[in-house]
Amino acid sequence: MRTDSSPGTLPAREHLPAAPAGTPVLDVVIPVYNEEKDLQPCVRRLHEHLVRTFPYAFRITVADNASTDTTPQVAARLAAEIPEVTLSRLEQKGRGRALRAVWSASDAPVLAYMDVDLSTDLNALLPLVAPLISGHSDLAIGSRLARSSRVVRGPKREFISRAYNLILRGSLQARFSDAQCGFKAIRRDVAQVLLPLVEDTGWFFDTEMLVLAERAGLRIHEVPVDWVDDPDSTVHIVKTATDDLKGVWRIGRALATGSLPLDRIARPFGDDPRDREIKDVPKGLARQLVGFCVVGALSTLFYLLLYSGFRLFTGSQVANALALLVSAIANTAANRRLTFGVRGRGGAVRHQAQGLVVFGIGLALTSGSLAALGAATSEPAHSTELAVLIAANLAATVLRFLLFRAWVFPDRRDGEPPVAASPTPVHHLSSPTFSTARHDPYGPLPQRTPQYAHDTAQWGRDATMRLQPVRPNDTDPRDSR
């Protein structure tokens, strides 16, 4: 699993700025492998639909994954006949590899892809990309499992699709409804930051991208779609399902160990209401209290079980100290990850050391309570000991939360200016090299030609403007046909 840091933070989410007439706003990628039969009708139908319904300039990119039939020749003919169609040839297979390469090199601010069989009704395309253009969302997906979706497919594919999404919900706590629908879009500025973290190059690419985006706090918009199964699909269901399950295991392990630097892109937007300063309301206090109470209840139960076990072969003071030590280590680790959202191994030793100081305070409270009980009666009942320990632990718990919040896991964002990301280059297969120039509101720009850099930089000239529709009967270069 990749553990390299993200190439930078994202700017505040906003409506896409205006661009010169003819500059593509949307780049629709169609990944293909040996699709000589379906490619031409797909591209012509998609092009006709976009000309008729899409109010901005667009591009259709055919991403050929090392096809061995006449697919490259068909794509080349289409590119020669239709100005908005381009061809990208890759010498290696893999849908994820194709999307990563084309999306990384594209200059369009909104990037999308769809399957060549056009199983998804194209009327959902504009609702798919509209929230990305407006700045409302960061990614958008078509969902075949939404209540208002209308889907025609066999029972086997229906079962596999629903079972897979249930696995994602149960193992990775995914909240999106349909990971594998071949109908998705993403803002280019988001893709520049998110794609370096996505490792898969095949069919699991979609799922991995969505899981990481959701865990990083990005907004995913879902569009109900009308979808008709392609009976001639070349997807190998068993192999794809096996690879997907391996990917689920890999991502789950990476998330559990904290090896993904998602905290570097988590909720990066300045327009998130949860980030707004509100007087006398500490950030995240309610959520932290709930998490701390849950962890505390489980820790107390764990502590009492340990104490009862140790008490069988040792005195009350020693049993209390051992049980409190073990439960305190587990409590600090659980609160670190679940309550205060600290991921990775950085600072873990220091946090445990500070947690032991808090443990010492709790030990003093509980041990003092046991000593007071021993002074009051020579042979207290075991139930009485437990009652005294529960009361002492409640007092220690309040103090522990305050120390954890103010000392062990303080909110470093309070009163501190954001730290600019270092300009770390990111390399994608055969795609161009990107830098993290901070002046571009859409993140790093591909280093290709001076003219390319000049054209793409135009997007950052005036962030207050809005996109101006480009219509076929106005200034659209399609008029010449």
N, C-alpha and C positions, 0 to 999 in steps of 0.2 A: 504494500500500500504506500502511495506517495506520502511523504511527510514534509516535502518542501513547502516553504511559505508561499502565500499568495502574492501575486505581483503588485498588489496595492489595494487601497480601499476605494470604494465606489463613491461617486458624488451623490448629492441629494437627488432624489427621484423627481423628475420634472418632465413637462411636455417637451417632445423633441423640437429643437429649434429649426428654423427654416433653412432650406438649402436651395442652390441654383436649380432652375428648371431642368429636368432630365436626370438629376442625381437620384439614384434609386433609394427609396425609403425602405423598401422590403426586398429581401433576397430569399427566394424560395428554393431550397435545395431538394433535388430528387435523387437520392442514392440508388444506383442500379447495378445489377450484376447479371449479365446475359438476359437482358430484357428487350431484345430486338423487336419482338412482336408488340409489346405494350407501350414502348417508349413514345413513339410518334403520336398515337391518339391521346396519350396522357398529356404530353406537353402542349399540343394544339388545344385541347379542351381547357387546360389550366390557363393558357395564354388568352384564349377568348373570354374566359370568365373574368380575368383580371382587367382586361381592356374594358369590359362592359361594366364592372362593378367597383373596381378599386380606384379611389380618387387621386392617388399619388403615383409617382414613377416607381417602377419595380424591375426586378431582374429574376429570371429563372435559371438556376444553375444545375446542370446535369452532372452529378458526381459519379463517374464510372469507376467501379471497384474491380479493376483488372479483368474486365469481361473478355471472354475468349471467342464470342460470336461477333456478329456485325453491329453490336450496340454502339461502339465508338463511331462507326461510319454514319449510323442513323443520327446520333447526337450531333455530329459535325455538320450534316446536312441541315438539321434544324437550326443550328447556330448561324449558318450561312444565310438561311432564309428569313429568320426572325431576329431583329436587332436586340430584343430583350433576352434572348437565350444565349447562354455561354456553356462551355464544356470544360470540366475539370477531370483530368485522368489521373488515377492513382494506380500504382503497380501492385498494391496489396489489397486483399479483401478486408471487409469489415465495415459495417454501417457506421459505427462510432468513429472509426478512423476517418471515414469520408466526411462526416459532419464536423469533426474537430478541424480538419485541414481547411475545408471551405469556409466555415464560420470564422476561423482565426484570420483568414486572409481577406474576408469581405469588408467593404467599406460602408455597407448599408447599416443604418442604426437599428433595424429590426431584422432578425434572422429567423427563418422558419424552415420546416421540412415536412414532406409528406411522402407516403409510399407511392410507388409508380402505378399501382393498381387502382388508385383513386377510390378506395373503398369508402372513404369519408366524403360525404356530400360537401361540395365546395362552398355552399352557402354559409358554412361555419367559418370560412377563412377570415372574413372581415371582422366578425365578433372575436376571433382568436387574437388578432394583432391589434385591435383598437385599444385595449387597456395598456398595451406596451407603448403605443404612440402617445397616449395621453399622459403616461407616467404613473398610472394607477397601479400597475403590476410589473413584476420583473420577468416572470416566465408565464406562459400560457399553454395549456394542454387541452386536447379534445378528450372527452370522457364518454365511453360507451356504456358506463355503468351508472350514469346519472339518472334520476327518476324520469326526466323528460326526454332522454335519448331514445331513439327508435333504431333498433338493431335487428338485422337478419343474419343469423349464423347458426351452425349446427350445435347440438348439445355438447359435443366433446370440446369444442373451442370455448363455448360458454363456461363449462365447468373449469377448464384449465385457467381461463382468464380470472374468474372469480376466486379460485383457489390461490392463485399466485398473489393477487392483491390482498387476500386474507393473511397470507404468509408475511407480506410486507408490513401489514398493520400489526401483526402479533410479534414479529421479531425486531423490526426497526421502528415501530411506532409511527409509521407513515400515515398521513392524514389525507393525501390526495387519493382519488378513487380509481384511476386507471393509469398505470405506469407504462404500458406497452402500446397504447394507441399510437399509430404512426402519423401523428398530426400535432405538432408542437411548434412553439415559437419562443424566442428569448431576445431580450435587448442586447445589443452588441457590447455596451459597457459592462453589463453583467457577465456576459460570456467571456470577456477578456480576463475577468477575475476568477470566475468559477471553473472554466475548462482546465486550467493547469492542475486542479485537484482531482479531475476525473481520470481514472486509469483505464477503464475498459474500452476496447476498440470494436466490440461487436454489438450484439443485441441488448446487452445489459447496460449499455451506455446511457440510455434514457433513464432507467431506474436509478442508476448511481448519481446522475446529474440532479434528479429531482430530490433524492434523499439528502444529498449534501446541501442543496439550495434550501430545503425546508429546515434542516438543522441549523443553517446559518442565519435563519430568520428572514429569508427573502419571501416575497409574496407570489404565490402561484395561483393564477386565475384558471378556472375550469369552465369549459364550454361544452354543453350537451351536444352531441353530434348524431346525425343519421348515418348509419354504417351498414354496409352490405358485405358479407364475407366473400372473399375471392376463392372459389373452389379450386382454382389452378395455382394457388400460392405455392412457392418453392421453399417456404420456411420449413426446416426440419424441427418438428415440435419437440421430440424427445431430447435431441441434442441442445436445442435452445433452452428448454426447461432445466436441463442439467447444468448448463453454463450459468443460467440465472441464479440457481440455488447456490452455486459456488460463489457467485458475486455477492449474494445476500450474506453468506458466511463471512466473506472478506470484509465487507463494509461493516457488519455488526461487530466484528473483532476490532477493527480500527476505531470505531466509535467508542467501544467499551474501554479500550486502552488509552483513548485520548490522543492518538497519534496524528489525527487530522487537525490542522491549524484553523479550525472553523471560527475560533474566537477572533481571528484577524479580519474576518469579513462579516461577523455577526451583527445584524441590525445596523448597517453603516449609514443609514439615511437620516438626514437632518430633519425630515418631516414626519418622523415617527412620533406620535403623541406620547408614547411611553418615555421618550427622551426629553420631553419638555420640562423645564424647571417649574415646579409648583411649590410655593412657599409652605414650609412646615410639613411637607409630605416627603419623607425619606424615600429614595428610589428603591423599588423592589421590596419594601418592608413587608407588605402583606404576603407576597409569594414566599419570601424567606421565612416568615413566621410559620406558614403552613408546612413548608418543607422541613423546618427544624423540629416542629412538633411531631411530624410523622417519624422522622429519624430518631427523635428522642424517645418516642413510645416504643419503637422497636429496640432501641438500645437498652432501655430500662428492662424490657422483657428478657433480652439477652443477658443483661447483668444479673437479674434475679435467678435465671437458670444457672449461670456460672457460679453465683454465690452458693446456691443450694448444692451444687455439685462439689465445690471445694470444701463446703462446711462438713461434708461427710468424713473427711480425713484430716481436718485442721481446725484451728480456733477461728472465732468469728472475725478477729481483726485481720489475720492473714488471709482468710477467705475473702473478706471485703476488699482488701488491697489488690489481690490477684484478679478478682472479678472486675473491679473498677479499672484496672490497668488494661486488661484485654478489651473490655467494652469501650474504653476511652479511645483506643487506637482505631477501632472499627468506627466509632462515632465520628471522629475527626475526618477519616477518609470518606465516609458517607456524606457528611455535611459539606466537605470540600467540593465534591462532585455534584451532588444533587441539590443542596440548598443554595450554595454561593456560586455555582456554575464554573468552578475552576477546573480546566481540562489540562491534560498533559502531566508530565512528571516534573516540570519546572517548579521549584519551591516546595516540593512535597516533603522533603526532609525538614525544612524550616517550619512548615506548617505543623508537622507532627511534633516537633520540639515545643512549639508554642502550645499545641494541644496538651502536651504533658504538663505544662505549667498550669493550664486550666484544670487538668486532672488532679494536680496537687491540691488545688483549692477545693475541688470536690471531695478529695480524700480527707482533707482536714474537716470539712463539714460532716461527712458521714462517720468518720472515725470519732469525732467529738460527740456525735449523737449516740454512738454505741457506748462510748465511755460513760456518758451521762446516764444511759440506761443501766449499765453495769453497776454504777454507783447507787442507783435507786433500788435495784433488786439483784440479789446474788445469782439467781438462775432464771433469767427471763425466758419465756416461751419463744419458740421459733417464729410463731406468727406475730408476736410482739416485736421481735427484731425486724421482721420484714416491714411492718407498719412504720416503725421508726425510720428505717432506711428509705422507704418511699417518700416520707415527708422531707427527709434531708435531701433526697435527690431532686425533689421539686424545687427546693430553694436553690440547689446547685445548678439546676437546669436554667433558671432565669438568669443567673449570673453568667453561665456558660454562653448563652446566646448573646448577651451584651458584649462579652469579651471576644467571641468569634466575629461578631459584626464590626466591632470598633478596632480590634487589634489583629486578630489572626487573618481574617479575610476582609479587609476594608475595601470599599468601592474606590478603586484607583482613579476612576473617571472624575470623581468629585473634586472640583477645584484644579484639575490638571488639564492643560491644553492637549489636544490630540497630537500624537506623534506621527509625523509623516513617514510613509513607508519608504524604505530604501529602494533605489532603482535597480531591481533585480531582473535580469533578462530571463525570459522564458522561452523554451524551445519546444516546438510542436512538430514532430515527425519531419515532413518536408516543407512545412509551412514557414512563413517569414519569421524573423526574430522581432520580438516586441520589447519596447522599453516602457518605463512608467513615467513619462513626462506629465507633470502635474497640471500643465496648462490646458490639456485636452479634456473637456468634460466627459468624454466617453472613454477615458482610459487610454491605454497605449495604442499607438498607430503603427501599422505595418511599415517597415522600412523597405520600400520598393523603389520608386522613382520619385524625383522631385515633383513632377506633375501630380502623381498620386498623392503625395503628402500634402501638396497645395490644395487639391480637391477635397480631401477628407478633412483638412483643417478648417474648411469653411463651416463645418457643423458647429464649431465652437465660437464663432464670431459674435453671435447675439443670442444669448440664452433666453431672452424675453420674448422672442418672436415665436409665431406659431407656423406650422406647416401650411403652405398654400397649395390647394388642390391643383393637380396637373391633369387636364382633361384632354381627350383626343381631339376635340375641336378648338383647342386653345393654343397652347405653346408646346404641346407634347411632340417630340420628334417623330412619333408614329404617324404624324400627318402626311409625311412624305410618301407613305405607301398608297 
